[in-house]
Structures are given as structure tokens and as C-alpha cells.
Amino acid sequence: LIHRNTMADWVGRSTALLEPLADAIGRIVRQGGALFADDTPVKMQAPGQKKTKTARVWTYVRDERPWAGQSPPCAWYQFTIDRKGEHPVSHLSGYKGWVHADGYSGFNGLFGENKAGEMACMAHVRRKFVDVFASQGNAIAEDAIRRIAELYAVEKEARGKPLAERVALRQAKAKPVFNDLETWLHAQLPKISGKSPLAQAIRYALGRMPKARPYLDNGHLELDNNSAERAVKPVAIGRKNWMFAGSEGGGKAMAIAFTLIETAKMNGVDPQAWLTWVLAQIADHKITRLNELMPWRYAAFAA
């Protein structure tokens, strides 16, 4: 991995010791009733060539803080040499909870009978209308943005509340807005050119909203996939500091580094202090007791 970040370099040199800890974080993520999934491109040097190819870093996040859950937040990263849908299917093999995701078709293999449930992202829906309004100043796009903002106002009120209270708030305040938005969008579509960017935004919204509706009845779910989008930002920002992964092995080491560093940060723990503590004892630590080395356990130890 070609990287200027000394923290990630340090983790990379300790991959053999730290990989089981990253794997344990991955298991914790997949034990949740709901998770967030996203991916982002990275460059990888093609074997035996001076060129690079586009690889992917996938992130899966478990974050129960919005509904006052008991599990610490975790982010699990995986590196693959391409973006084939077989990768998320493999990463989440056997998972039957809910997966927040954008509309990328590669995630479709996760969903179905005896598989995971799909929760669409309303932030992606909103973004389409924001783009139209920014370029055209369209009144219909502006109204769609305003209506979606009403849904987010309810979410602001529901954040941090217990599951039953979240559902009650959404049923009373968000469901009428959601239903009205869907009906209103259907009514707008015949009024505009079918080839216009606005029509494309409306069709996208109408295609995704039935898959966003589950959040109204389930307090474990969020209105958007922003938790995963926040988790891929460090990778995107990192691309400005490093050129490419030198190999598939380097990419996998990078994924381990991001898993450990970002999970520590999500728990308010300094990654370098935590990993220094971990490396001092992990070699002699039983693999069945890796939970004792997690960042939230270090936070209690350091306190």
C-alpha cells in the first residue's frame, strides 16, 4: 500500500497480529439486526504492469446509537479487486437482518426470501432533486426537497429515543408525509417531459420509496444510509494522500487498518493509543477472548 498516513502504515506492518481483531469486528457488525453498506473505488496496481485498475473498498457499519441500542458502533471494511455483486453477497453470507443500501444492483443478491431485507436511502432520493434544483431552479424539485425535509424533521425528533417511541413518532408524523409525497410524485410525472432530469429524479424516487417504507414500522432502521457514507469518506479522503494499493494484499491490509482505526474513532478512542495497548498483549491473548481487546474495553481500562 502506497500511503502517507503513518498510522495506517503502522497497522499494515502488524497485519498478521491485527487481522483476527478486524475479523472479530466484522462478526459483531453482522450480528446486528440492521447494518449499513456502501462501497467506494480505489486504484490498485495491476500485477506485472505499470498501469492501475479500479478496485473497491466495501464498508459495513453497525451503529445502534440512533435508537439507544446497547452494542458499540463498529465499521468493517473489505477490499476486492472489482465491483462484482458476488462480493457483498459473500461478505454478508447468511445475514438475514436489514441492510441499508443505495440502489446499486450489486447489492441485489443480498435481498429476498430467507435473505436480508432492503432499506433504501432517502438521502439518495433527495440528492437527485437537489441536483435538478441547483441546475434549473425547478419549483417541483424544490417542493420535493421541502417535503423530504419534513421527514428528516421527524427523524431529528426520534433520534436517540427507544424503539417503540421512534415507531410511534414515525407513524403519527412521518407516515402521512411519506404517503403524500409518494402520491404527489405520481401526480407530477405526467406533467413533465419524460426525458427531463426531473422526470428521471421522480422515477428514481418512486422506484426507491417502496423499499424505504419499512423504516416507518421498524425503529431499528434509519431514513438513509448516511452511516455507511460517513464510513467510506476516510477512504475517499485518503485517496488524496496515497496513490494506489500496490497489490491485492496491500488493499486487504488497508481494509484491516480502516476497520480498526474507524471503529476506534466511532467509540471516541484514540486509535494509536488503543492499538499500542493491543499490540502489547495480543500475541499471548487467547483468540476466543478478543472482545477483551476491543476499543470500548480499552476506553474503560484507560479511564
HELIX and SHEET records of a PDB file:
HELIX    1   1 THR A    6  ARG A   13  1                                   8    
HELIX    2   2 THR A   15  ARG A   30  1                                  16    
HELIX    3   3 ARG A   65  TRP A   67  5                                   3    
HELIX    4   4 GLU A   86  HIS A   91  1                                   6    
HELIX    5   5 SER A  105  LEU A  110  5                                   6    
HELIX    6   6 MET A  122  GLN A  136  1                                  15    
HELIX    7   7 ALA A  139  ALA A  158  1                                  20    
HELIX    8   8 LEU A  163  LEU A  169  1                                   7    
HELIX    9   9 ARG A  170  ALA A  174  3                                   5    
HELIX   10  10 LYS A  175  GLN A  188  1                                  14    
HELIX   11  11 LEU A  189  LYS A  191  5                                   3    
HELIX   12  12 PRO A  197  ALA A  212  1                                  16    
HELIX   13  13 ARG A  213  ASP A  217  5                                   5    
HELIX   14  14 ASN A  226  GLY A  238  1                                  13    
HELIX   15  15 GLU A  248  MET A  266  1                                  19    
HELIX   16  16 PRO A  271  LEU A  279  1                                   9    
HELIX   17  17 ILE A  282  ASP A  284  5                                   3    
HELIX   18  18 ILE A  287  LEU A  293  5                                   7    
HELIX   19  19 PRO A  295  ALA A  302  1                                   8    
SHEET    1   A 5 CYS A  74  THR A  80  0                                        
SHEET    2   A 5 THR A  52  ARG A  62 -1                                        
SHEET    3   A 5 ALA A  34  GLN A  45 -1                                        
SHEET    4   A 5 TRP A  98  HIS A 100  1                                        
SHEET    5   A 5 GLY A 117  MET A 119  1                                        
END                                                                             
